[in-house]
Amino acid sequence: MSKKWYWLIGFITVFVFILLIIGFFIDEPLRRYMEREANRNLKGYTVRIGALDFHPIGLSLDLMDVKILQEAHPTPPMASIQKASASLQWREILTGDIVSNWRIEHPIFHLNFRQAKKEAKDPTSVEERGWQEAIYAIYPVTINHFEIIDGEITYLDNSPLRQVRIHDLQFQAENIRNVKSEKNIYPSPVRLKATVLNTGKVKIDGHADFLSEPHLGVKGDLVLEQVNLEVFEPFLRHYNIAVRGGTGSLDGAVEFSPHTKVVELDQISLRNSRIDYIYSPQSTGTQKVEAETAQTAKEASETEQPPPVLFKINHLEINDSDVGFVNKSTDPDYRLYVTETQFRLTEFSNHKTRGTSEADLKGKWMGSGNLGVSAQFRPEKQGPDFDLAIIMEKAQLRSMNDLLRAYGNFDVKEGLFSFYMEVGVKQDEISGYVKPLFKDLKVYDKRQDKDKKLFRKLYEGLVGGISKLLENRPRDEVATQADISGKVEDPESSTWEVVVRLIRNAFFQAILPGFEREVSGDR
């Protein structure tokens, strides 16, 4: 071997040795520099890097024990990353592109209610928070491949017993470029799969634009399989919705970008759950949401603009579930519910110009009466436009005693209740009828009411006596019918608001007060 080869080998050896020495001594100064630069770009957050290992040969970088903290609520850290690695894609260098790989191993993301509330109220836009600048301060090379291995996400509610845990999270994104993105162009294939509360599965397969401004854009297919519905309970309870048990599945498509926000779900299926809407005088959060929703709808109507998020459900079904309404604003409070629920909703959209939506419901009212509901909701071009029919037959009145006490100041020993209603709304005009029917009504019972005060017993005795006077003797029934007609009180009300108001008025104002009128003799 000639001397020049010895010299070359010796030079390479010395060069590699120098690089190793540099790599050994540069790690800590480089860690401090990168941490400082990343935090200089961030607003509202702080990054902590536990250790850094720079590899001069290959120009790769490993970060260990990385923590991301929200400055307003630093405990727990919003992210704890066991290891994050960045390296060059040498194959792409041959084509003239200098790009990098990022690999995040075993990250744990935490978010609690206080942190989520702060995020929602933070006026600083995503663009102004400096995340992209912080990433480039750490490894200033265009990202081309990004993956998360075995990640975990935990949402902690105010109660330590309420949390949502997503684990076995695997995420991969390819072809990420640091270029200006065109509108609704998604250059990066993305894939995500994870386990939710041990049994549920979530999958996303689509494309994304991670560098669009002011926030990333994504478009793809979404699949949830057998997810425990209680996973959503910590979020729903802030809207006064309680969920117990049950599973849910869905599949559909989502597009979320600075320019387009569309959620189109082909199929949603909920099964074996108990779902309650809880109303109380303290429901300020719900009232605020309703007010904000009404204001948003009004503004959208005035500007003739579609809603910020176009939401559509092609087919929704709820099977074998218990769905109820709990009112805690009365004395006593009460719960109205439907068991053995079989519910179908098709072609539902929050866009007022979309096509006709149909809904059907079958079940047991208060666990006893046969209930059937059918509705058609047409496009709201000139306000709410729908037809609604309700048939409820032979419900046990005793199951409704809390309701009767709250609004009629009496209860019953036995009796059957049937309720028929047909109503339509078109061009702000309401037309229809409501017909309640009572059978075998017995209001007063000494054994049931022996501990009640004398005046209450007298009142209930009068109610029972008057029902006897009104009976249809051959069928032993008490029946009345009231027509419904008039104008929609608030033409800007949503269809849902009008439906709820009509049912409430028909039930509470046309039925229960009738007993009090009969008792007082005001007929």
Secondary structure, DSSP 4 states (H G I P E B T S, - for coil): --HHHHHHHHHHHHHHHHHHHHHHHHHHHHHHHHHHHHHHH-SSEEEEEEEEEEETTTTEEEEEEEEEEESSS-SS-SEEEEEEEEEE-HHHHTTT--EEEEEEEEEEEEEEHHHHHHHHH--S-HHHHTHHHHHHHHS-SEEEEEEEEEEEEEEE-SSTT-EEEEEEEEEEEE----SPPPTT---EEEEEEEEETTTEEEEEEEEEETT-SSS-EEEEEEEEEEEEGGGGHHHHGGGTEEEES-EEEEEEEEEESSS-EEEEEEEEEEES-EEEEEE-TT-HHHHHHHHHHHHHHHHHHHHT---SSEEEEEEEEEEEEEEEEEE-SSSS-EEEEEEEEEEEEEEEES-TTS--EEEEEEEEETTTEEEEEEEEE---TTS--EEEEEEEEEEEGGGGHHHHHHHHS---SEEEEEEEEEEEEETTEEEEEEEEEEEEEE---HHHHTTS-HHHHHHHHHHHHHHHHT-BTTTTEEE--EEEEEE-S-TTS-HHHHHHHHHHIIIIIHTHHHHHHHHHT--
